[in-house]
Amino acid sequence: MLDFSGLVLSNRDPIYVQIASYVKKKILAGHVSNGDPLPSRREIAIMLGINPNTAQKAFRLMEEEGYVVTVGNMGSIISINDTILSRIKTELTENMVREFIQSAKDSNLSFKEVFDFISDMWDDA
């Protein structure tokens, strides 16, 4: 079962979006697999100290995006295939790169400077 204890909530994005993003990151990292159960909405609300309606909103988003399935009262499970995994990988990678580029631009770094830093550090990371 997916553990939400590592999720640190911020004021940056809506909480339900942060929950969904956390699940996507766990999927991409291979920490959860197809068919793995999720805690109930109520359990997540208690763990994170949030309103149960916010947890419900996160589940609705994850179900709409297709990587979580809920069957009646049986609970919710991770539901991924190659297409969903590829979509999650693309989305998370694009977001990470956009944030990095914006941070570099905010620091007034040129493309060449950033490229050179990445080239020098790539093998050390």
GIGIRA-V793789 format. One record per pair of residues at least 6 apart in sequence whose C-alpha atoms are under 8 Angstrom apart, sorted by the first residue. I is the first residue (numbers start at 1). J is the second residue. Records with the same first field share a line. If there is no record, write none. Layout:
I: J  J
//
This chain:
1: 32  36  37  38  39
2: 31  32  36  37  38  39
4: 44  47  48
5: 47  48
7: 19  22
9: 15  18
15: 54
16: 54  55  57  58
17: 58  61
19: 55  58
20: 58  59  61  62
24: 88
25: 92
26: 32
27: 33  85
28: 85  88  89
32: 78
33: 78  79  80
34: 77  78  79  80  81
35: 77  78  79
36: 77  78
37: 75  76  77  78
38: 75  76  77  78
39: 75  76
40: 75  76
41: 52  55  56  59
42: 52  55
44: 52  55
45: 51  52  54  55
59: 68
62: 68
63: 69  70
66: 79  80  84
67: 78  79  80  84
68: 76  77  78  79  80
69: 76  77  78  79
70: 76  77
104: 110  114
//
